[in-house]
Amino acid sequence: MEREKILALLKKVKAGKISPQQALKELEALPYLDLEFARLDLHRNLRQGISEVIFGEGKTDQELFQIISELAKRKVNVLITRLSKERGEKLKKRFKKASYNPRAEVLKLIHQPIKIQGRGTILVISAGTGDLKVAEEAKETAEFFGNQVECLYDVGVAGLHRLLAHWEKLKGARVLIVVAGMEGALPSVVSGLVDKPVIAVPTSVGYGASFGGLSALLGMLNTCAGGVAVVNIDNGYGAGVVATLINRL
């Protein structure tokens, strides 16, 4: 339950528009809704300012249907990550208002208008087109949590002129998410150019010696540039959340 909803509920009680018992019924699902196979954390938005997001992998279609249905009853905005195209399209048929980004493998179902809460722009940068799945997941997540998001794709170190051509966009961002596979050098370069925090996201893109993203991860962790924080391999969602929290400060 969102802060605004709870505050509106308490104001109704104060004004005598609803009884305390009615308000209690509205609040009875806190702190979580027990579905046996899942315990939906409806209290998270109140605690942390960001709602729970559903990780699609490992859940059956029926479990996802039930989770979305329960959240929809409560008019809670839904974000599901790691959802294959086949499963995403299946859910879209069941929930007509849902939108699905096949590249990001992210499904959204918006019941409440998303308010911009971020103080500035989050810029999502990808080293290569092969990194776009992770970059798009970061973008979708940041937008879901109320940020203005811009994107700058395929500007990796193999052709730095492509990055430097967008100097004003780099300097104008409040937080930067930099997604890169291969050797993972791009976050260090970007951090050396700007005075804002850079969230580095290693991807599993690359040939054999990239070790499924491990080379990029280690490269980012060993950066000599200040201001770089690193999330896990392919974790666009995690980068979007961290960028959201920074952007609200």
C-alpha positions as CSV (number, residue, x, y, z in Angstrom):
1,M,0.0,0.0,0.0
2,E,1.3,3.4,-1.0
3,R,2.0,6.2,1.5
4,E,-0.6,8.5,-0.3
5,K,-3.3,5.8,0.0
6,I,-2.7,5.3,3.7
7,L,-2.7,9.1,4.4
8,A,-5.9,9.5,2.4
9,L,-7.5,6.7,4.4
10,L,-6.5,8.2,7.7
11,K,-7.9,11.6,6.6
12,K,-11.2,9.9,5.8
13,V,-11.3,8.4,9.3
14,K,-10.5,11.8,10.9
15,A,-13.3,13.4,8.8
16,G,-15.8,10.7,9.8
17,K,-16.3,9.6,6.3
18,I,-15.4,6.0,7.1
19,S,-15.3,4.1,10.4
20,P,-12.1,2.9,12.1
21,Q,-13.3,-0.7,11.5
22,Q,-13.5,0.0,7.7
23,A,-10.0,1.5,7.7
24,L,-8.7,-1.5,9.6
25,K,-10.2,-3.8,6.9
26,E,-8.3,-1.8,4.3
27,L,-5.1,-2.2,6.2
28,E,-5.5,-5.9,7.2
29,A,-3.3,-7.1,4.3
30,L,-0.3,-5.4,5.8
31,P,2.5,-6.3,6.1
32,Y,2.1,-9.1,3.4
33,L,-0.4,-11.2,1.6
34,D,0.1,-14.9,2.1
35,L,-0.6,-16.9,-1.1
36,E,1.2,-20.0,0.3
37,F,3.6,-20.2,-2.7
38,A,4.4,-16.5,-2.4
39,R,4.1,-13.8,0.3
40,L,3.5,-10.5,-1.4
41,D,5.2,-7.7,0.4
42,L,2.5,-5.0,0.2
43,H,4.3,-3.0,3.0
44,R,7.5,-2.5,1.0
45,N,6.4,0.8,-0.6
46,L,5.7,2.2,2.8
47,R,9.0,1.0,4.2
48,Q,11.3,1.7,1.3
49,G,9.4,4.0,-1.1
50,I,9.6,1.4,-3.8
51,S,7.1,-1.5,-4.3
52,E,7.9,-5.2,-4.6
53,V,8.9,-6.4,-8.1
54,I,8.1,-9.9,-9.3
55,F,11.0,-12.0,-10.7
56,G,9.4,-14.1,-13.4
57,E,11.8,-17.0,-13.8
58,G,11.0,-20.1,-11.7
59,K,7.3,-19.2,-11.3
60,T,4.5,-21.2,-13.1
61,D,2.0,-19.4,-15.4
62,Q,-0.7,-20.0,-12.8
63,E,1.4,-18.6,-10.0
64,L,2.0,-15.4,-12.1
65,F,-1.7,-15.1,-13.0
66,Q,-2.6,-15.3,-9.3
67,I,0.0,-12.8,-8.2
68,I,-1.0,-10.3,-10.8
69,S,-4.7,-10.8,-10.0
70,E,-4.2,-10.2,-6.3
71,L,-2.1,-7.0,-7.0
72,A,-4.7,-5.8,-9.5
73,K,-7.5,-6.1,-7.0
74,R,-5.6,-3.7,-4.8
75,K,-4.8,-1.4,-7.8
76,V,-1.0,-1.9,-7.2
77,N,1.3,-1.3,-10.2
78,V,3.0,-4.4,-11.3
79,L,6.5,-5.0,-12.8
80,I,7.6,-8.5,-13.7
81,T,11.2,-9.1,-14.9
82,R,12.9,-12.0,-16.6
83,L,9.7,-13.0,-18.5
84,S,10.2,-14.8,-21.9
85,K,8.4,-13.4,-24.9
86,E,6.1,-16.5,-25.0
87,R,5.0,-16.0,-21.4
88,G,4.9,-12.2,-21.7
89,E,2.4,-12.5,-24.6
90,K,0.4,-15.0,-22.7
91,L,0.0,-12.6,-19.8
92,K,-0.8,-9.7,-22.0
93,K,-3.8,-11.7,-23.4
94,R,-5.0,-12.3,-19.8
95,F,-4.4,-8.8,-18.6
96,K,-5.4,-6.5,-21.5
97,K,-3.9,-3.3,-20.0
98,A,-0.4,-4.8,-19.6
99,S,2.5,-3.8,-21.7
100,Y,5.5,-6.0,-22.6
101,N,9.0,-5.1,-23.6
102,P,10.3,-8.2,-25.4
103,R,13.9,-7.0,-25.5
104,A,14.0,-6.3,-21.7
105,E,11.8,-9.3,-21.0
106,V,9.7,-7.0,-18.7
107,L,6.0,-6.8,-18.3
108,K,4.2,-3.8,-16.7
109,L,0.6,-3.4,-15.6
110,I,-0.1,0.2,-14.5
111,H,-3.2,0.9,-12.3
112,Q,-2.0,4.2,-10.7
113,P,-0.4,7.0,-12.7
114,I,3.4,7.0,-12.1
115,K,4.5,10.2,-10.5
116,I,8.0,11.6,-11.3
117,Q,9.8,11.5,-8.0
118,G,13.4,11.7,-9.2
119,R,15.2,15.0,-9.0
120,G,17.0,14.7,-12.3
121,T,17.5,12.5,-15.3
122,I,18.9,9.0,-15.2
123,L,21.0,8.2,-18.3
124,V,21.2,4.6,-19.3
125,I,24.3,3.9,-21.5
126,S,25.2,0.7,-23.3
127,A,28.5,-0.2,-24.7
128,G,27.1,-2.3,-27.5
129,T,23.8,-3.4,-29.0
130,G,24.4,-6.8,-27.5
131,D,24.0,-5.3,-24.1
132,L,20.5,-3.8,-24.8
133,K,18.6,-6.6,-23.0
134,V,20.1,-5.5,-19.7
135,A,20.1,-1.8,-20.5
136,E,16.4,-2.0,-21.3
137,E,15.6,-3.8,-18.1
138,A,17.4,-0.9,-16.2
139,K,15.4,1.7,-18.2
140,E,12.1,0.0,-17.6
141,T,12.8,-0.3,-13.9
142,A,13.9,3.3,-13.5
143,E,10.8,4.5,-15.3
144,F,8.5,2.3,-13.3
145,F,9.8,3.9,-10.1
146,G,9.1,7.5,-11.3
147,N,12.2,8.7,-13.0
148,Q,12.9,10.7,-16.2
149,V,15.1,8.3,-18.2
150,E,17.2,8.9,-21.3
151,C,19.2,6.3,-23.2
152,L,22.5,6.3,-25.1
153,Y,23.2,3.0,-26.8
154,D,26.1,1.4,-28.6
155,V,28.8,3.9,-27.6
156,G,31.5,1.6,-26.3
157,V,35.3,2.0,-26.1
158,A,35.8,0.5,-29.6
159,G,34.7,3.9,-30.9
160,L,34.8,6.6,-28.2
161,H,33.9,9.4,-30.6
162,R,30.3,8.0,-30.5
163,L,30.2,8.7,-26.7
164,L,31.9,12.1,-26.8
165,A,29.5,13.3,-29.4
166,H,26.9,13.3,-26.6
167,W,28.9,15.4,-24.2
168,E,25.9,17.6,-23.1
169,K,23.7,14.6,-22.4
170,L,26.5,13.0,-20.2
171,K,27.0,16.2,-18.2
172,G,23.2,16.8,-17.8
173,A,22.4,13.5,-16.2
174,R,22.1,13.2,-12.4
175,V,22.8,9.5,-12.3
176,L,24.3,7.3,-15.0
177,I,23.8,3.6,-15.5
178,V,26.6,2.1,-17.7
179,V,26.0,-1.4,-19.1
180,A,28.9,-3.3,-20.7
181,G,30.1,-6.8,-21.5
182,M,33.4,-7.9,-23.0
183,E,36.1,-6.3,-20.9
184,G,33.7,-3.9,-19.2
185,A,35.8,-0.8,-19.6
186,L,33.1,1.8,-20.4
187,P,32.0,2.7,-16.8
188,S,35.6,3.7,-16.0
189,V,35.7,6.0,-19.1
190,V,32.3,7.6,-18.3
191,S,33.2,8.1,-14.6
192,G,36.3,9.9,-15.7
193,L,34.2,12.4,-17.7
194,V,31.4,13.3,-15.3
195,D,30.9,14.5,-11.7
196,K,27.9,12.3,-11.0
197,P,27.6,8.7,-9.6
198,V,28.0,5.9,-12.2
199,I,26.3,2.5,-11.6
200,A,28.2,-0.1,-13.6
201,V,26.4,-3.2,-14.9
202,P,28.5,-6.1,-16.3
203,T,26.8,-8.3,-18.8
204,S,27.3,-11.9,-19.9
205,V,28.0,-10.7,-23.4
206,G,31.4,-11.7,-24.8
207,Y,33.6,-14.5,-26.1
208,G,35.0,-17.4,-24.1
209,A,37.5,-15.6,-21.9
210,S,34.7,-13.2,-20.8
211,F,33.6,-16.1,-18.6
212,G,29.9,-15.2,-18.8
213,G,30.4,-11.7,-17.6
214,L,33.0,-12.4,-14.9
215,S,35.8,-10.5,-16.8
216,A,33.6,-7.4,-17.1
217,L,32.6,-7.7,-13.4
218,L,36.2,-7.9,-12.3
219,G,37.2,-5.1,-14.6
220,M,34.5,-2.8,-13.2
221,L,35.4,-3.7,-9.6
222,N,39.0,-2.9,-10.3
223,T,38.3,0.5,-11.8
224,C,40.7,3.3,-11.1
225,A,38.0,5.9,-11.6
226,G,36.2,7.3,-8.5
227,G,32.4,7.3,-8.3
228,V,31.7,3.9,-9.8
229,A,29.5,1.4,-8.0
230,V,29.0,-2.1,-9.4
231,V,25.9,-4.4,-9.4
232,N,25.8,-8.1,-10.3
233,I,26.1,-9.6,-13.8
234,D,23.1,-8.8,-16.0
235,N,21.3,-7.1,-13.1
236,G,19.6,-4.2,-14.9
237,Y,16.8,-4.2,-12.3
238,G,19.3,-3.7,-9.5
239,A,20.9,-0.8,-11.3
240,G,17.5,0.8,-11.9
241,V,16.6,0.6,-8.2
242,V,19.9,2.0,-6.9
243,A,19.7,4.8,-9.5
244,T,16.2,5.5,-8.3
245,L,17.2,5.8,-4.7
246,I,20.1,8.1,-5.5
247,N,18.0,10.3,-7.8
248,R,15.5,10.9,-4.9
249,L,18.2,12.3,-2.5
